[in-house]
């Protein structure tokens, strides 16, 4: 029974991860249409990145 629960947990984790990935892609595409930016924290510093630049990096 534990194996099945582990498989169900993996499936749930995979589905959540895929949903997050799709949501982020949609956010980037929507921001790129409006020539918007996304704001991240990198090494404790606030970084602004144009959504269009992220799209270019994803297609490479």
LUMGU-809814 format. One record per residue: residue in one letter; x, y, z negated of N, C-alpha, C in turn. Coordinates in pm, whole numbers, padded with zeros to 5 digits, always signed. Last residue first. Layout:
BEGIN
AXYZXYZXYZ ...
END
This chain:
BEGIN
X+01613+02980+02644+01750+02937+02681+01773+02793+02646 X+01372+03049+02540+01371+02991+02673+01509+02945+02717 X+01434+03169+02297+01362+03040+02297+01367+02973+02432 X+01546+03411+02373+01630+03311+02307+01564+03174+02308 X+01322+03542+02477+01437+03515+02565+01525+03405+02504 X+01170+03564+02243+01120+03483+02356+01234+03447+02451 X+01330+03741+02099+01309+03605+02049+01259+03513+02160 X+01299+03967+02258+01433+03908+02244+01422+03764+02192 X+01031+04023+02219+01076+03986+02353+01214+03922+02349 X+01028+04107+01956+00967+03978+01989+01012+03931+02127 X+01316+04245+01812+01210+04260+01911+01158+04121+01948 X+01379+04237+01472+01410+04178+01601+01291+04196+01693 X+01530+04359+01185+01418+04376+01278+01462+04323+01414 X+01618+04251+00867+01656+04254+01007+01530+04266+01092 X+01741+04313+00548+01623+04320+00633+01669+04337+00777 X+01958+04085+00379+01937+04212+00449+01813+04202+00537 X+02004+03835+00275+01966+03940+00183+01944+04076+00248 X+02048+03680+00503+02158+03702+00408+02129+03821+00316 X+01773+03822+00639+01887+03738+00673+02003+03775+00582 X+01439+03845+00677+01543+03868+00577+01655+03769+00609 X+01265+04001+00950+01316+03886+00877+01413+03933+00769 X+01007+04111+01149+01100+04150+01043+01135+04026+00962 X+00950+04168+01489+00931+04081+01374+01040+04118+01273 X+00788+04411+01697+00905+04355+01630+00860+04257+01522 X+00624+04454+02023+00641+04464+01877+00768+04398+01827 X+00499+04479+02268+00636+04529+02252+00668+04548+02103 X+00270+04338+02285+00258+04475+02235+00392+04543+02218 X+00370+04093+02366+00275+04163+02454+00262+04310+02415 X+00515+04019+02141+00588+04055+02263+00497+04131+02360 X+00314+03948+01964+00396+04066+01935+00470+04113+02059 X+00223+03715+02093+00133+03828+02072+00210+03957+02045 X+00457+03553+02080+00398+03590+02209+00307+03712+02196 X+00489+03533+01800+00594+03594+01882+00537+03638+02016 X+00249+03400+01729+00282+03530+01672+00385+03603+01758 X+00284+03159+01869+00173+03249+01905+00200+03390+01852 X+00504+03054+01729+00514+03081+01872+00405+03179+01917 X+00388+03025+01474+00500+03118+01493+00515+03153+01641 X+00196+02829+01530+00155+02960+01480+00264+03064+01500 X+00360+02612+01603+00266+02670+01700+00222+02810+01658 X+00490+02570+01355+00567+02601+01476+00477+02668+01581 X+00276+02501+01191+00355+02620+01161+00434+02665+01284 X+00196+02264+01318+00104+02378+01309+00177+02508+01280 X+00422+02103+01274+00382+02137+01411+00289+02257+01412 X+00409+02085+00993+00526+02145+01059+00492+02187+01201 X+00167+01948+00965+00182+02081+00906+00297+02154+00975 X+00231+01707+01093+00121+01791+01144+00131+01933+01090 X+00437+01612+00932+00463+01641+01073+00355+01732+01130 X+00296+01576+00692+00409+01668+00698+00439+01707+00841 X+00116+01377+00776+00066+01506+00729+00177+01611+00736 X+00298+01173+00837+00210+01224+00940+00156+01361+00900 X+00410+01131+00587+00494+01176+00699+00408+01237+00809 X+00184+01042+00449+00251+01165+00406+00339+01219+00518 X+00133+00806+00588+00033+00913+00590+00095+01045+00549 X+00364+00663+00519+00338+00696+00659+00236+00808+00671 X+00317+00641+00243+00436+00711+00291+00418+00752+00436 X+00086+00487+00246+00081+00622+00190+00201+00703+00238 X+00193+00252+00354+00090+00324+00427+00078+00467+00376 X+00370+00178+00149+00421+00208+00283+00320+00289+00362 X+00201+00121-00067+00287+00239-00074+00342+00276+00063 X+00083-00120+00000+00000+00000+00000+00087+00126+00000 
END
